[in-house]
């Protein structure tokens, strides 16, 4: 029951944050960091390291670099 209640709390928090008008990626990151802190008892240093590595892996991906260029090409046309 603990896992189900934790999942329900996280889903409700995401719905509230996104419903409040916060950008989706900021809301999911915020709820993820808060749930790691409160539900899993991770330290702030460990959460920062996890977020830093996941953001860097997403930004430095070669496959994802085509998406902004494709949008920019559409704007030019």
Secondary structure as GFF3:
##gff-version 3
##sequence-region A 1 77
A	DSSP	alpha_helix	2	19	.	.	.	ID=ss1
A	DSSP	alpha_helix	24	38	.	.	.	ID=ss2
A	DSSP	alpha_helix	44	59	.	.	.	ID=ss3
A	DSSP	alpha_helix	65	76	.	.	.	ID=ss4
###
